[in-house]
Amino acid sequence: QVQLVESGGGLVQAGDSLTLSCAPSGDIFRINVMGWYRQAPGKQRELVATITTHGSTNYADSVKGRFTISRDNRKNTVYLQMNSLKPEDTGVYYCNARLHGVPYDFWGQGTQVTVSS
């Protein structure tokens, strides 16, 4: 089991930058992949970016070139650096973790990101 605590959301203007953090606790040595997902009002939750323990990354096409996912293994923290934010980036951002040998995902409580035009 792991617990995920997100921080860093807020209200910004279009073109601004914001950094989200996700700090896992618990059985962190079994974590295989961590990532960020988002859910806009009235829409399904969608992938934003993921990163493996080896540092391989994957991004949604809509954020490529603007967002960067990274992890600090010393602090066991994953970051999402968001640049050139657009109003369509607005939503609740959720941290996600997948563990070796566990057939379900772990989720944080979510942090709101609102981008005004």
Secondary structure, 3 states (H helix, E strand, C coil): CEEEEEECCEEEECCCCEEEEEEEEECHHHEEEEEEEEECCCCCCEEEEEEECCCCEEECCCCCCCEEEEEECCCCEEEEEECCCCHHHCEEEEEEEEECCCCCCEECCCEEEEEEC
